[in-house]
Amino acid sequence: MTDKKQAIRASIAAHLLATGISGHGIRALAKAADTSDRMLIYYFSSKDELLRESLMMIVDGLSIQLDQEVGDTRQSCTDLLETLTLLCQRPDWRPMTSLWFEIVGLAARGQEPFQSVACEIADAFIEWIAQHLPESEKSRAADLFAHLEGRMLLMLIGRRL
């Protein structure tokens, strides 16, 4: 991947975290990346590819951050849920949480690339969770993910846990 393409992805990722997805045409994304819409199409075959790659860059960064915050130790479902809930409550996580639920909403309507990206993100996060659970609890990773999402949604709408 070229440095320019990487820089565009990073600019778009930061823009999406700051503003969300809705209402961004290719020209608005080009402006956010400080380039032209033609250059975006040169580096990415479509707006969908640009969004997918930028969103996956965010996920990669989140995974690295989670590894740094949680470490390699395995925790019980209960403990890992509490650890992740505390992380998600931090103000620096709110943009990612808001963006995630925007992606989920678009995915629920069958819109691409959000439907496939949401599945990819969910699968990656469930796998991450499974890697941080004891062997005896790995099968509960998807349930823990769903429980965490419910908590995140309540936090986003202002409900206390």
C-alpha positions as CSV (number, residue, x, y, z in Angstrom):
1,M,0.0,0.0,0.0
2,T,1.4,3.4,-0.9
3,D,2.0,6.1,1.7
4,K,-0.6,8.3,-0.1
5,K,-3.3,5.6,0.1
6,Q,-2.5,5.0,3.7
7,A,-2.7,8.7,4.5
8,I,-6.0,9.0,2.8
9,R,-7.4,6.0,4.7
10,A,-6.1,7.6,8.0
11,S,-7.7,10.9,7.1
12,I,-11.0,9.3,6.2
13,A,-10.9,7.1,9.4
14,A,-10.4,10.2,11.6
15,H,-13.2,12.0,9.7
16,L,-15.6,9.2,10.2
17,L,-14.8,9.0,13.9
18,A,-15.4,12.7,14.3
19,T,-18.5,13.1,12.1
20,G,-20.1,9.7,11.5
21,I,-21.0,8.2,8.2
22,S,-24.3,9.8,7.1
23,G,-24.4,12.4,4.5
24,H,-20.8,12.0,3.1
25,G,-20.6,11.9,-0.6
26,I,-17.3,11.3,-2.4
27,R,-16.6,15.0,-2.7
28,A,-17.0,15.5,1.1
29,L,-14.7,12.6,1.7
30,A,-12.2,14.0,-0.7
31,K,-12.3,17.3,1.1
32,A,-11.8,15.5,4.4
33,A,-8.7,13.8,3.0
34,D,-7.4,17.0,1.4
35,T,-7.5,15.5,-2.1
36,S,-9.8,15.4,-5.1
37,D,-12.6,12.9,-5.7
38,R,-10.7,11.7,-8.7
39,M,-7.7,10.8,-6.6
40,L,-9.9,8.9,-4.2
41,I,-11.2,6.8,-7.1
42,Y,-7.6,6.3,-8.3
43,Y,-6.6,4.8,-5.0
44,F,-9.9,3.1,-4.2
45,S,-12.1,1.6,-6.9
46,S,-15.2,2.9,-5.2
47,K,-16.6,4.9,-2.3
48,D,-17.6,1.6,-0.8
49,E,-14.0,0.3,-0.9
50,L,-12.8,3.6,0.6
51,L,-15.3,3.3,3.5
52,R,-14.6,-0.3,4.0
53,E,-10.8,0.1,4.2
54,S,-11.1,3.2,6.4
55,L,-13.5,1.5,8.8
56,M,-11.2,-1.6,9.0
57,M,-8.3,0.7,9.8
58,I,-10.4,2.0,12.8
59,V,-11.0,-1.6,13.8
60,D,-7.3,-2.5,13.6
61,G,-6.5,0.5,15.8
62,L,-9.2,-0.5,18.3
63,S,-7.8,-4.0,18.4
64,I,-4.3,-2.7,19.2
65,Q,-5.7,-0.4,21.8
66,L,-7.7,-3.2,23.4
67,D,-4.6,-5.4,23.5
68,Q,-2.7,-2.6,25.2
69,E,-5.5,-1.9,27.7
70,V,-6.5,-5.5,28.5
71,G,-3.2,-7.3,27.9
72,D,-2.9,-11.1,27.2
73,T,-4.4,-12.3,30.4
74,R,-7.5,-14.4,30.2
75,Q,-10.5,-13.3,32.2
76,S,-13.8,-14.9,33.1
77,C,-16.8,-13.7,31.1
78,T,-18.0,-11.7,34.0
79,D,-14.6,-10.0,34.6
80,L,-14.0,-9.3,30.9
81,L,-17.5,-7.9,30.5
82,E,-16.8,-5.5,33.4
83,T,-13.4,-4.6,32.0
84,L,-14.8,-3.8,28.5
85,T,-17.7,-2.0,29.9
86,L,-15.4,0.3,31.9
87,L,-13.4,1.0,28.7
88,C,-16.5,1.7,26.7
89,Q,-17.6,4.3,29.2
90,R,-14.6,6.4,28.7
91,P,-15.1,9.6,26.7
92,D,-12.4,8.7,24.3
93,W,-14.3,5.6,23.3
94,R,-17.6,7.4,22.5
95,P,-16.8,8.2,18.9
96,M,-16.0,4.6,18.1
97,T,-19.1,3.4,19.9
98,S,-21.3,5.9,18.1
99,L,-19.8,5.0,14.8
100,W,-20.3,1.3,15.5
101,F,-24.1,1.8,16.1
102,E,-24.4,3.9,13.0
103,I,-22.7,1.1,11.0
104,V,-25.1,-1.5,12.6
105,G,-28.1,0.7,11.8
106,L,-27.1,0.9,8.1
107,A,-26.3,-2.8,8.1
108,A,-29.7,-3.6,9.5
109,R,-31.2,-1.9,6.5
110,G,-29.1,-4.1,4.2
111,Q,-26.9,-1.3,3.0
112,E,-23.4,-2.2,1.6
113,P,-20.6,-1.9,2.4
114,F,-22.0,-1.6,6.0
115,Q,-23.7,-5.0,6.2
116,S,-20.5,-6.9,5.2
117,V,-18.3,-4.6,7.3
118,A,-20.5,-5.0,10.4
119,C,-20.3,-8.8,10.1
120,E,-16.5,-8.6,9.6
121,I,-16.1,-6.3,12.6
122,A,-18.4,-8.4,14.8
123,D,-16.6,-11.6,13.9
124,A,-13.2,-10.0,14.6
125,F,-14.4,-8.6,18.0
126,I,-16.0,-11.9,19.0
127,E,-12.7,-13.7,18.1
128,W,-10.8,-11.1,20.2
129,I,-13.1,-11.8,23.1
130,A,-12.7,-15.6,22.7
131,Q,-9.0,-15.2,22.9
132,H,-9.3,-13.4,26.2
133,L,-11.6,-16.0,27.8
134,P,-10.6,-19.2,29.5
135,E,-11.0,-22.3,27.3
136,S,-14.0,-23.3,29.3
137,E,-15.8,-20.1,28.4
138,K,-14.8,-19.4,24.8
139,S,-18.2,-20.6,23.5
140,R,-19.7,-17.6,25.4
141,A,-17.8,-15.0,23.4
142,A,-20.8,-14.1,21.1
143,D,-23.1,-13.8,24.1
144,L,-20.5,-11.5,25.9
145,F,-20.3,-9.4,22.7
146,A,-24.1,-9.0,22.6
147,H,-24.3,-8.2,26.3
148,L,-21.5,-5.5,25.9
149,E,-23.4,-4.1,22.9
150,G,-26.5,-3.8,24.9
151,R,-24.6,-1.9,27.6
152,M,-23.0,0.3,25.1
153,L,-26.3,1.2,23.5
154,L,-27.8,2.1,26.9
155,M,-24.8,4.3,27.6
156,L,-25.2,6.1,24.3
157,I,-28.8,7.0,24.9
158,G,-27.9,8.3,28.4
159,R,-29.1,5.4,30.5
160,R,-27.1,4.5,33.6
161,L,-26.0,0.9,34.0
